[in-house]
Amino acid sequence: MQPHLLLTCDFPPVSGGVARFMGELARRYPPGRLIVSTGAESDTDDVDARFPNRVDRMPVAPRRLRTLPGMLLWSRHATMLARTNRAEFVWCGNLKPSAYPAKWVLERLGTPFGVFTYGGDLLRLQHQLHQSPLRRMRTRALLASAAVFVVNSDWTRQLCLTVLRELGIEGGDARVRTIPLGADPAFFRPGVDSTAVRERYGLDRGRWILSVARLVSHKGIDTALQALAQLDGAEEDVRYAIAGTGEGRRDLERLVRELGLDGRVRFLTGVPDADLPALYNAADVYVGVSRRTAHSVESFGLALAEAASSGLPVVAGRSGGVPEAIRHGDTGVLVNAEEPAEVAEAVRGLLRDPVRARAIGSAARRQIERYYNWDRVVREVVGIAEEFAARPAAAARGA
């Protein structure tokens, strides 16, 4: 069978949700059916060897692929890969910049392409379209060339359809497909010994709440800190571990001092994926109170799925695509991420009722095993690629 080509700037060992998704595609795609084209990172031989599919690294760093010279180089190289390997379909890890070389391949070889899109990139794109008529024209030409868009929630689907309508692109209903993401229930599981991880990151015995997130505004870490400050009395021993990096750390550290939480908060940096299962198991409650901002949103929430897969009860923000994956009161607790008191009450309720907390964690774990897992995700991705590869390029684009 002819292979598929995946163009992505985000790929292991790069961290982040998109890179995690791309890595799972390379890991679970049928062996020999996928070729990954990405940028060069140092010491990647061991990383790439773990994938059953070929990883072809450009001789430039991933960030350089976002520049005009990088995209031109990538476009020529992607065309060579597609022609030499007779690729029947091209996947783009995100809209920009991956769709530019994919469109180049389409124009030269007729190979259709699909784009994975997410809430934040669509919000930013929508804002940009309203600012520049030239950008709008170029973006319309780019999106009109794609055979299919894959989104991770119905919320993201509606946003994608809105953007396509604003650009005057027809046939959106048939070209936008929803595939909710997931976690690996064999890797993220309950019962992982957390002793070594506690020692490594200074997490003393006791009750901990946890967030694994980039330190950026829409993740709602500030709201979680304000909620922690309200956990007093029987919960004044509760501490908060925050695993992640980002430009917002300095402001968050300032907020910790202002709230008098210096002894109750740990910022954990450089946490490798190998430590995450034990880190989830070291916590009592996971807090992921993301909110929508002007240009960012949680359209699914991989860390929420990983915490759920670990059997950890989750308190999550009621925004974006999160409510689609969490059944309030059954597989998690949904709250207004702008209300610290509501977050504090949800956390307090789980800490005071460990039987209910365990029941919610177990129900969430079962949901991961049954549906929100990477094996199901990749099966659906492969099916969509094969469906659109079988169509003439013009028909696939709705032309």
Contacts in CASP RR format, 6 or more apart in sequence:
PFRMAT RR
TARGET T0000
AUTHOR 0000-0000-0000
METHOD contacts of the structure
MODEL  1
MQPHLLLTCDFPPVSGGVARFMGELARRYPPGRLIVSTGAESDTDDVDAR
FPNRVDRMPVAPRRLRTLPGMLLWSRHATMLARTNRAEFVWCGNLKPSAY
PAKWVLERLGTPFGVFTYGGDLLRLQHQLHQSPLRRMRTRALLASAAVFV
VNSDWTRQLCLTVLRELGIEGGDARVRTIPLGADPAFFRPGVDSTAVRER
YGLDRGRWILSVARLVSHKGIDTALQALAQLDGAEEDVRYAIAGTGEGRR
DLERLVRELGLDGRVRFLTGVPDADLPALYNAADVYVGVSRRTAHSVESF
GLALAEAASSGLPVVAGRSGGVPEAIRHGDTGVLVNAEEPAEVAEAVRGL
LRDPVRARAIGSAARRQIERYYNWDRVVREVVGIAEEFAARPAAAARGA
1 33 0 8 1.000
2 85 0 8 1.000
2 86 0 8 1.000
2 87 0 8 1.000
2 88 0 8 1.000
2 389 0 8 1.000
3 32 0 8 1.000
3 33 0 8 1.000
3 34 0 8 1.000
3 35 0 8 1.000
3 85 0 8 1.000
3 86 0 8 1.000
3 87 0 8 1.000
3 88 0 8 1.000
4 29 0 8 1.000
4 33 0 8 1.000
4 34 0 8 1.000
4 35 0 8 1.000
4 87 0 8 1.000
4 88 0 8 1.000
4 89 0 8 1.000
4 90 0 8 1.000
4 91 0 8 1.000
4 382 0 8 1.000
4 385 0 8 1.000
4 389 0 8 1.000
5 34 0 8 1.000
5 35 0 8 1.000
5 37 0 8 1.000
5 78 0 8 1.000
5 81 0 8 1.000
5 82 0 8 1.000
5 85 0 8 1.000
5 87 0 8 1.000
5 89 0 8 1.000
5 90 0 8 1.000
5 91 0 8 1.000
5 105 0 8 1.000
5 111 0 8 1.000
6 22 0 8 1.000
6 25 0 8 1.000
6 26 0 8 1.000
6 34 0 8 1.000
6 35 0 8 1.000
6 36 0 8 1.000
6 37 0 8 1.000
6 90 0 8 1.000
6 91 0 8 1.000
6 93 0 8 1.000
7 37 0 8 1.000
7 38 0 8 1.000
7 74 0 8 1.000
7 78 0 8 1.000
7 90 0 8 1.000
7 91 0 8 1.000
7 92 0 8 1.000
7 93 0 8 1.000
7 98 0 8 1.000
7 101 0 8 1.000
7 102 0 8 1.000
8 18 0 8 1.000
8 22 0 8 1.000
8 36 0 8 1.000
8 37 0 8 1.000
8 38 0 8 1.000
8 92 0 8 1.000
8 93 0 8 1.000
8 94 0 8 1.000
8 98 0 8 1.000
9 38 0 8 1.000
9 39 0 8 1.000
9 62 0 8 1.000
9 63 0 8 1.000
9 65 0 8 1.000
9 66 0 8 1.000
9 93 0 8 1.000
9 94 0 8 1.000
9 97 0 8 1.000
9 98 0 8 1.000
10 16 0 8 1.000
10 17 0 8 1.000
10 18 0 8 1.000
10 19 0 8 1.000
10 22 0 8 1.000
10 38 0 8 1.000
10 62 0 8 1.000
10 93 0 8 1.000
10 94 0 8 1.000
11 19 0 8 1.000
11 22 0 8 1.000
11 23 0 8 1.000
11 26 0 8 1.000
11 36 0 8 1.000
11 38 0 8 1.000
11 39 0 8 1.000
11 55 0 8 1.000
11 62 0 8 1.000
12 19 0 8 1.000
12 20 0 8 1.000
12 22 0 8 1.000
12 23 0 8 1.000
12 47 0 8 1.000
13 41 0 8 1.000
13 43 0 8 1.000
13 44 0 8 1.000
13 47 0 8 1.000
14 41 0 8 1.000
14 62 0 8 1.000
15 273 0 8 1.000
16 214 0 8 1.000
17 302 0 8 1.000
18 93 0 8 1.000
18 94 0 8 1.000
18 116 0 8 1.000
18 118 0 8 1.000
20 302 0 8 1.000
21 93 0 8 1.000
21 116 0 8 1.000
21 181 0 8 1.000
21 302 0 8 1.000
22 36 0 8 1.000
22 38 0 8 1.000
22 93 0 8 1.000
23 51 0 8 1.000
24 184 0 8 1.000
24 374 0 8 1.000
24 377 0 8 1.000
24 378 0 8 1.000
25 34 0 8 1.000
25 91 0 8 1.000
25 378 0 8 1.000
25 381 0 8 1.000
26 34 0 8 1.000
26 36 0 8 1.000
26 51 0 8 1.000
26 53 0 8 1.000
26 55 0 8 1.000
27 50 0 8 1.000
27 51 0 8 1.000
27 52 0 8 1.000
27 53 0 8 1.000
27 374 0 8 1.000
28 374 0 8 1.000
28 375 0 8 1.000
28 378 0 8 1.000
29 52 0 8 1.000
29 53 0 8 1.000
29 378 0 8 1.000
29 381 0 8 1.000
29 382 0 8 1.000
30 382 0 8 1.000
31 52 0 8 1.000
31 53 0 8 1.000
32 52 0 8 1.000
32 53 0 8 1.000
32 54 0 8 1.000
33 53 0 8 1.000
33 382 0 8 1.000
34 53 0 8 1.000
34 54 0 8 1.000
35 53 0 8 1.000
35 54 0 8 1.000
35 56 0 8 1.000
35 81 0 8 1.000
35 85 0 8 1.000
35 87 0 8 1.000
36 51 0 8 1.000
36 53 0 8 1.000
36 54 0 8 1.000
36 55 0 8 1.000
36 56 0 8 1.000
37 56 0 8 1.000
37 58 0 8 1.000
37 74 0 8 1.000
37 77 0 8 1.000
37 78 0 8 1.000
37 81 0 8 1.000
38 55 0 8 1.000
38 56 0 8 1.000
38 57 0 8 1.000
38 58 0 8 1.000
38 62 0 8 1.000
39 57 0 8 1.000
39 58 0 8 1.000
39 60 0 8 1.000
39 61 0 8 1.000
39 62 0 8 1.000
39 64 0 8 1.000
39 65 0 8 1.000
40 57 0 8 1.000
40 58 0 8 1.000
40 59 0 8 1.000
40 60 0 8 1.000
40 61 0 8 1.000
40 62 0 8 1.000
41 47 0 8 1.000
41 57 0 8 1.000
41 61 0 8 1.000
41 62 0 8 1.000
44 55 0 8 1.000
44 57 0 8 1.000
48 55 0 8 1.000
48 57 0 8 1.000
56 81 0 8 1.000
58 65 0 8 1.000
58 73 0 8 1.000
58 74 0 8 1.000
58 77 0 8 1.000
60 70 0 8 1.000
60 73 0 8 1.000
64 70 0 8 1.000
65 71 0 8 1.000
65 73 0 8 1.000
65 74 0 8 1.000
65 97 0 8 1.000
66 96 0 8 1.000
66 97 0 8 1.000
71 97 0 8 1.000
71 100 0 8 1.000
71 101 0 8 1.000
74 97 0 8 1.000
74 100 0 8 1.000
74 101 0 8 1.000
75 100 0 8 1.000
75 101 0 8 1.000
75 104 0 8 1.000
75 105 0 8 1.000
76 104 0 8 1.000
77 101 0 8 1.000
78 90 0 8 1.000
78 101 0 8 1.000
78 102 0 8 1.000
78 104 0 8 1.000
78 105 0 8 1.000
79 101 0 8 1.000
79 104 0 8 1.000
79 105 0 8 1.000
79 108 0 8 1.000
79 109 0 8 1.000
81 87 0 8 1.000
82 90 0 8 1.000
82 105 0 8 1.000
82 109 0 8 1.000
82 111 0 8 1.000
83 109 0 8 1.000
87 111 0 8 1.000
88 111 0 8 1.000
88 389 0 8 1.000
89 111 0 8 1.000
89 112 0 8 1.000
89 113 0 8 1.000
89 114 0 8 1.000
89 385 0 8 1.000
89 386 0 8 1.000
89 388 0 8 1.000
89 389 0 8 1.000
90 102 0 8 1.000
90 105 0 8 1.000
90 106 0 8 1.000
90 111 0 8 1.000
90 112 0 8 1.000
90 113 0 8 1.000
90 114 0 8 1.000
91 113 0 8 1.000
91 114 0 8 1.000
91 115 0 8 1.000
91 116 0 8 1.000
91 381 0 8 1.000
91 385 0 8 1.000
92 98 0 8 1.000
92 99 0 8 1.000
92 102 0 8 1.000
92 113 0 8 1.000
92 114 0 8 1.000
92 115 0 8 1.000
92 116 0 8 1.000
92 146 0 8 1.000
93 115 0 8 1.000
93 116 0 8 1.000
94 115 0 8 1.000
94 116 0 8 1.000
94 117 0 8 1.000
94 118 0 8 1.000
94 121 0 8 1.000
95 115 0 8 1.000
95 117 0 8 1.000
95 121 0 8 1.000
95 125 0 8 1.000
95 142 0 8 1.000
95 143 0 8 1.000
96 121 0 8 1.000
96 125 0 8 1.000
98 115 0 8 1.000
99 113 0 8 1.000
99 115 0 8 1.000
99 142 0 8 1.000
99 143 0 8 1.000
99 145 0 8 1.000
99 146 0 8 1.000
100 142 0 8 1.000
102 113 0 8 1.000
102 114 0 8 1.000
102 115 0 8 1.000
102 146 0 8 1.000
103 113 0 8 1.000
103 142 0 8 1.000
103 145 0 8 1.000
105 111 0 8 1.000
105 113 0 8 1.000
106 112 0 8 1.000
106 113 0 8 1.000
106 145 0 8 1.000
106 393 0 8 1.000
110 393 0 8 1.000
111 393 0 8 1.000
112 147 0 8 1.000
112 388 0 8 1.000
112 389 0 8 1.000
112 391 0 8 1.000
112 393 0 8 1.000
112 396 0 8 1.000
112 397 0 8 1.000
113 145 0 8 1.000
113 146 0 8 1.000
113 147 0 8 1.000
114 146 0 8 1.000
114 147 0 8 1.000
114 148 0 8 1.000
114 149 0 8 1.000
114 150 0 8 1.000
114 385 0 8 1.000
114 388 0 8 1.000
115 143 0 8 1.000
115 146 0 8 1.000
115 148 0 8 1.000
115 149 0 8 1.000
115 150 0 8 1.000
116 149 0 8 1.000
116 150 0 8 1.000
116 151 0 8 1.000
117 149 0 8 1.000
117 150 0 8 1.000
117 151 0 8 1.000
117 156 0 8 1.000
117 160 0 8 1.000
118 151 0 8 1.000
118 152 0 8 1.000
118 156 0 8 1.000
118 299 0 8 1.000
118 300 0 8 1.000
119 151 0 8 1.000
119 155 0 8 1.000
119 156 0 8 1.000
119 159 0 8 1.000
119 297 0 8 1.000
119 299 0 8 1.000
119 320 0 8 1.000
120 295 0 8 1.000
120 296 0 8 1.000
120 297 0 8 1.000
120 299 0 8 1.000
122 156 0 8 1.000
122 159 0 8 1.000
122 160 0 8 1.000
122 163 0 8 1.000
123 159 0 8 1.000
123 294 0 8 1.000
123 295 0 8 1.000
123 296 0 8 1.000
123 297 0 8 1.000
124 295 0 8 1.000
125 139 0 8 1.000
125 163 0 8 1.000
126 159 0 8 1.000
126 162 0 8 1.000
126 163 0 8 1.000
126 166 0 8 1.000
127 294 0 8 1.000
127 295 0 8 1.000
128 135 0 8 1.000
128 139 0 8 1.000
129 135 0 8 1.000
129 136 0 8 1.000
129 139 0 8 1.000
129 163 0 8 1.000
129 166 0 8 1.000
129 167 0 8 1.000
136 167 0 8 1.000
139 167 0 8 1.000
140 167 0 8 1.000
140 168 0 8 1.000
140 169 0 8 1.000
143 149 0 8 1.000
143 163 0 8 1.000
143 164 0 8 1.000
143 167 0 8 1.000
143 169 0 8 1.000
144 167 0 8 1.000
144 169 0 8 1.000
144 397 0 8 1.000
145 397 0 8 1.000
146 175 0 8 1.000
146 397 0 8 1.000
147 175 0 8 1.000
147 388 0 8 1.000
147 391 0 8 1.000
147 393 0 8 1.000
147 396 0 8 1.000
147 397 0 8 1.000
148 175 0 8 1.000
148 176 0 8 1.000
148 177 0 8 1.000
148 384 0 8 1.000
148 388 0 8 1.000
148 396 0 8 1.000
149 160 0 8 1.000
149 164 0 8 1.000
149 175 0 8 1.000
149 176 0 8 1.000
149 177 0 8 1.000
150 176 0 8 1.000
150 177 0 8 1.000
150 178 0 8 1.000
150 179 0 8 1.000
150 381 0 8 1.000
150 384 0 8 1.000
151 157 0 8 1.000
151 160 0 8 1.000
151 176 0 8 1.000
151 177 0 8 1.000
151 178 0 8 1.000
151 179 0 8 1.000
151 299 0 8 1.000
152 178 0 8 1.000
152 179 0 8 1.000
152 180 0 8 1.000
152 181 0 8 1.000
152 299 0 8 1.000
152 300 0 8 1.000
152 321 0 8 1.000
153 178 0 8 1.000
153 180 0 8 1.000
153 299 0 8 1.000
153 300 0 8 1.000
153 320 0 8 1.000
153 321 0 8 1.000
153 324 0 8 1.000
153 325 0 8 1.000
154 178 0 8 1.000
154 321 0 8 1.000
154 324 0 8 1.000
155 299 0 8 1.000
155 320 0 8 1.000
155 321 0 8 1.000
155 324 0 8 1.000
156 178 0 8 1.000
156 299 0 8 1.000
156 300 0 8 1.000
156 320 0 8 1.000
156 321 0 8 1.000
157 176 0 8 1.000
157 178 0 8 1.000
160 176 0 8 1.000
161 172 0 8 1.000
161 173 0 8 1.000
161 176 0 8 1.000
164 171 0 8 1.000
164 172 0 8 1.000
164 175 0 8 1.000
164 176 0 8 1.000
165 172 0 8 1.000
170 398 0 8 1.000
171 398 0 8 1.000
175 398 0 8 1.000
177 384 0 8 1.000
179 377 0 8 1.000
179 380 0 8 1.000
179 381 0 8 1.000
179 384 0 8 1.000
180 300 0 8 1.000
180 324 0 8 1.000
180 325 0 8 1.000
180 371 0 8 1.000
180 372 0 8 1.000
180 377 0 8 1.000
181 300 0 8 1.000
181 301 0 8 1.000
181 302 0 8 1.000
181 305 0 8 1.000
181 372 0 8 1.000
181 374 0 8 1.000
181 377 0 8 1.000
182 300 0 8 1.000
182 302 0 8 1.000
182 305 0 8 1.000
182 309 0 8 1.000
182 368 0 8 1.000
182 372 0 8 1.000
182 373 0 8 1.000
182 374 0 8 1.000
182 377 0 8 1.000
183 302 0 8 1.000
183 305 0 8 1.000
183 306 0 8 1.000
183 308 0 8 1.000
183 309 0 8 1.000
183 368 0 8 1.000
183 372 0 8 1.000
183 373 0 8 1.000
183 374 0 8 1.000
184 309 0 8 1.000
184 373 0 8 1.000
184 374 0 8 1.000
185 309 0 8 1.000
185 365 0 8 1.000
185 368 0 8 1.000
185 369 0 8 1.000
185 373 0 8 1.000
187 277 0 8 1.000
187 309 0 8 1.000
188 276 0 8 1.000
188 277 0 8 1.000
188 280 0 8 1.000
188 306 0 8 1.000
188 307 0 8 1.000
188 309 0 8 1.000
188 310 0 8 1.000
188 368 0 8 1.000
189 277 0 8 1.000
189 309 0 8 1.000
189 310 0 8 1.000
189 311 0 8 1.000
189 365 0 8 1.000
190 281 0 8 1.000
190 310 0 8 1.000
190 311 0 8 1.000
190 365 0 8 1.000
191 281 0 8 1.000
192 277 0 8 1.000
192 278 0 8 1.000
192 280 0 8 1.000
192 281 0 8 1.000
192 310 0 8 1.000
193 278 0 8 1.000
193 281 0 8 1.000
194 203 0 8 1.000
194 278 0 8 1.000
194 279 0 8 1.000
194 281 0 8 1.000
194 282 0 8 1.000
196 278 0 8 1.000
197 203 0 8 1.000
197 275 0 8 1.000
197 278 0 8 1.000
197 279 0 8 1.000
197 282 0 8 1.000
198 204 0 8 1.000
198 205 0 8 1.000
198 282 0 8 1.000
200 275 0 8 1.000
201 241 0 8 1.000
201 266 0 8 1.000
201 268 0 8 1.000
201 271 0 8 1.000
201 279 0 8 1.000
202 266 0 8 1.000
203 241 0 8 1.000
203 266 0 8 1.000
203 282 0 8 1.000
204 239 0 8 1.000
206 237 0 8 1.000
206 239 0 8 1.000
207 235 0 8 1.000
207 237 0 8 1.000
207 238 0 8 1.000
207 239 0 8 1.000
207 284 0 8 1.000
207 351 0 8 1.000
208 238 0 8 1.000
208 239 0 8 1.000
208 240 0 8 1.000
208 241 0 8 1.000
208 282 0 8 1.000
208 283 0 8 1.000
208 284 0 8 1.000
209 224 0 8 1.000
209 228 0 8 1.000
209 238 0 8 1.000
209 239 0 8 1.000
209 240 0 8 1.000
209 241 0 8 1.000
209 283 0 8 1.000
209 284 0 8 1.000
209 285 0 8 1.000
209 286 0 8 1.000
209 287 0 8 1.000
209 347 0 8 1.000
210 240 0 8 1.000
210 241 0 8 1.000
210 242 0 8 1.000
210 243 0 8 1.000
210 279 0 8 1.000
210 280 0 8 1.000
210 282 0 8 1.000
210 283 0 8 1.000
210 285 0 8 1.000
210 286 0 8 1.000
210 287 0 8 1.000
210 307 0 8 1.000
210 312 0 8 1.000
211 219 0 8 1.000
211 221 0 8 1.000
211 224 0 8 1.000
211 240 0 8 1.000
211 241 0 8 1.000
211 242 0 8 1.000
211 243 0 8 1.000
211 286 0 8 1.000
211 287 0 8 1.000
211 288 0 8 1.000
211 303 0 8 1.000
212 243 0 8 1.000
212 244 0 8 1.000
212 271 0 8 1.000
212 276 0 8 1.000
212 279 0 8 1.000
212 280 0 8 1.000
212 303 0 8 1.000
212 306 0 8 1.000
212 307 0 8 1.000
213 219 0 8 1.000
213 221 0 8 1.000
213 242 0 8 1.000
213 243 0 8 1.000
213 244 0 8 1.000
213 288 0 8 1.000
213 290 0 8 1.000
213 303 0 8 1.000
214 244 0 8 1.000
214 245 0 8 1.000
214 246 0 8 1.000
215 221 0 8 1.000
215 242 0 8 1.000
215 244 0 8 1.000
215 245 0 8 1.000
215 246 0 8 1.000
215 247 0 8 1.000
215 248 0 8 1.000
215 249 0 8 1.000
215 252 0 8 1.000
216 246 0 8 1.000
216 247 0 8 1.000
216 248 0 8 1.000
216 296 0 8 1.000
217 248 0 8 1.000
217 293 0 8 1.000
217 296 0 8 1.000
218 290 0 8 1.000
218 291 0 8 1.000
218 292 0 8 1.000
218 293 0 8 1.000
218 296 0 8 1.000
218 297 0 8 1.000
218 298 0 8 1.000
219 288 0 8 1.000
219 290 0 8 1.000
219 298 0 8 1.000
220 288 0 8 1.000
220 289 0 8 1.000
220 290 0 8 1.000
220 291 0 8 1.000
220 337 0 8 1.000
221 242 0 8 1.000
221 252 0 8 1.000
222 251 0 8 1.000
222 252 0 8 1.000
222 255 0 8 1.000
223 289 0 8 1.000
223 291 0 8 1.000
223 337 0 8 1.000
223 338 0 8 1.000
223 339 0 8 1.000
223 340 0 8 1.000
223 343 0 8 1.000
224 240 0 8 1.000
224 287 0 8 1.000
224 288 0 8 1.000
224 289 0 8 1.000
224 340 0 8 1.000
224 343 0 8 1.000
225 240 0 8 1.000
225 252 0 8 1.000
225 255 0 8 1.000
225 256 0 8 1.000
225 259 0 8 1.000
225 261 0 8 1.000
225 265 0 8 1.000
226 255 0 8 1.000
226 259 0 8 1.000
226 340 0 8 1.000
226 343 0 8 1.000
227 287 0 8 1.000
227 289 0 8 1.000
227 340 0 8 1.000
227 341 0 8 1.000
227 343 0 8 1.000
227 344 0 8 1.000
227 347 0 8 1.000
228 238 0 8 1.000
228 240 0 8 1.000
228 259 0 8 1.000
228 261 0 8 1.000
228 264 0 8 1.000
228 265 0 8 1.000
228 344 0 8 1.000
229 259 0 8 1.000
229 260 0 8 1.000
229 261 0 8 1.000
229 340 0 8 1.000
230 340 0 8 1.000
230 341 0 8 1.000
230 344 0 8 1.000
231 238 0 8 1.000
231 344 0 8 1.000
231 347 0 8 1.000
231 348 0 8 1.000
234 352 0 8 1.000
235 347 0 8 1.000
235 348 0 8 1.000
235 351 0 8 1.000
238 264 0 8 1.000
238 284 0 8 1.000
238 347 0 8 1.000
238 351 0 8 1.000
239 263 0 8 1.000
239 264 0 8 1.000
239 265 0 8 1.000
239 266 0 8 1.000
240 261 0 8 1.000
240 264 0 8 1.000
240 265 0 8 1.000
240 266 0 8 1.000
240 287 0 8 1.000
241 265 0 8 1.000
241 266 0 8 1.000
241 268 0 8 1.000
241 279 0 8 1.000
241 282 0 8 1.000
241 283 0 8 1.000
242 252 0 8 1.000
242 265 0 8 1.000
242 266 0 8 1.000
242 267 0 8 1.000
242 268 0 8 1.000
243 268 0 8 1.000
243 269 0 8 1.000
243 271 0 8 1.000
243 276 0 8 1.000
243 279 0 8 1.000
244 267 0 8 1.000
244 268 0 8 1.000
244 269 0 8 1.000
244 270 0 8 1.000
244 271 0 8 1.000
245 269 0 8 1.000
245 270 0 8 1.000
249 267 0 8 1.000
252 267 0 8 1.000
253 267 0 8 1.000
256 262 0 8 1.000
256 265 0 8 1.000
268 279 0 8 1.000
271 279 0 8 1.000
276 306 0 8 1.000
277 310 0 8 1.000
280 286 0 8 1.000
280 306 0 8 1.000
280 307 0 8 1.000
280 310 0 8 1.000
280 311 0 8 1.000
280 312 0 8 1.000
281 310 0 8 1.000
281 312 0 8 1.000
283 307 0 8 1.000
283 312 0 8 1.000
284 312 0 8 1.000
284 350 0 8 1.000
284 351 0 8 1.000
284 357 0 8 1.000
285 312 0 8 1.000
285 313 0 8 1.000
285 314 0 8 1.000
285 315 0 8 1.000
285 347 0 8 1.000
285 350 0 8 1.000
285 351 0 8 1.000
285 357 0 8 1.000
286 303 0 8 1.000
286 304 0 8 1.000
286 307 0 8 1.000
286 312 0 8 1.000
286 313 0 8 1.000
286 314 0 8 1.000
286 315 0 8 1.000
287 314 0 8 1.000
287 315 0 8 1.000
287 343 0 8 1.000
287 347 0 8 1.000
288 303 0 8 1.000
288 304 0 8 1.000
288 314 0 8 1.000
288 315 0 8 1.000
288 316 0 8 1.000
288 317 0 8 1.000
289 315 0 8 1.000
289 316 0 8 1.000
289 317 0 8 1.000
289 335 0 8 1.000
289 337 0 8 1.000
289 343 0 8 1.000
290 297 0 8 1.000
290 298 0 8 1.000
290 301 0 8 1.000
290 316 0 8 1.000
290 317 0 8 1.000
290 319 0 8 1.000
290 320 0 8 1.000
290 322 0 8 1.000
290 337 0 8 1.000
291 317 0 8 1.000
291 319 0 8 1.000
291 337 0 8 1.000
291 338 0 8 1.000
292 319 0 8 1.000
292 320 0 8 1.000
297 319 0 8 1.000
297 320 0 8 1.000
297 321 0 8 1.000
298 317 0 8 1.000
298 319 0 8 1.000
298 320 0 8 1.000
298 321 0 8 1.000
298 322 0 8 1.000
299 320 0 8 1.000
299 321 0 8 1.000
300 321 0 8 1.000
300 322 0 8 1.000
300 325 0 8 1.000
301 322 0 8 1.000
301 325 0 8 1.000
304 314 0 8 1.000
304 316 0 8 1.000
304 322 0 8 1.000
304 325 0 8 1.000
304 326 0 8 1.000
305 325 0 8 1.000
305 368 0 8 1.000
305 372 0 8 1.000
307 314 0 8 1.000
307 364 0 8 1.000
308 314 0 8 1.000
308 326 0 8 1.000
308 331 0 8 1.000
308 332 0 8 1.000
308 361 0 8 1.000
308 364 0 8 1.000
308 365 0 8 1.000
308 367 0 8 1.000
308 368 0 8 1.000
308 372 0 8 1.000
309 364 0 8 1.000
309 365 0 8 1.000
309 368 0 8 1.000
309 373 0 8 1.000
310 365 0 8 1.000
311 361 0 8 1.000
311 362 0 8 1.000
311 364 0 8 1.000
311 365 0 8 1.000
312 361 0 8 1.000
312 364 0 8 1.000
313 332 0 8 1.000
313 333 0 8 1.000
313 350 0 8 1.000
313 357 0 8 1.000
313 358 0 8 1.000
313 360 0 8 1.000
313 361 0 8 1.000
313 364 0 8 1.000
314 326 0 8 1.000
314 331 0 8 1.000
314 332 0 8 1.000
314 333 0 8 1.000
314 360 0 8 1.000
314 361 0 8 1.000
314 364 0 8 1.000
315 332 0 8 1.000
315 333 0 8 1.000
315 335 0 8 1.000
315 343 0 8 1.000
315 346 0 8 1.000
315 347 0 8 1.000
315 350 0 8 1.000
316 322 0 8 1.000
316 326 0 8 1.000
316 332 0 8 1.000
316 333 0 8 1.000
316 334 0 8 1.000
316 335 0 8 1.000
317 334 0 8 1.000
317 335 0 8 1.000
317 336 0 8 1.000
317 337 0 8 1.000
318 334 0 8 1.000
318 335 0 8 1.000
318 336 0 8 1.000
318 337 0 8 1.000
319 337 0 8 1.000
322 334 0 8 1.000
323 334 0 8 1.000
325 372 0 8 1.000
326 332 0 8 1.000
326 334 0 8 1.000
326 364 0 8 1.000
327 363 0 8 1.000
327 367 0 8 1.000
328 334 0 8 1.000
329 360 0 8 1.000
330 360 0 8 1.000
330 363 0 8 1.000
331 360 0 8 1.000
331 361 0 8 1.000
331 363 0 8 1.000
331 364 0 8 1.000
331 367 0 8 1.000
332 360 0 8 1.000
332 361 0 8 1.000
332 363 0 8 1.000
332 364 0 8 1.000
333 346 0 8 1.000
333 350 0 8 1.000
333 360 0 8 1.000
335 342 0 8 1.000
335 343 0 8 1.000
335 346 0 8 1.000
336 342 0 8 1.000
337 343 0 8 1.000
349 356 0 8 1.000
350 356 0 8 1.000
350 357 0 8 1.000
350 360 0 8 1.000
351 357 0 8 1.000
388 396 0 8 1.000
END
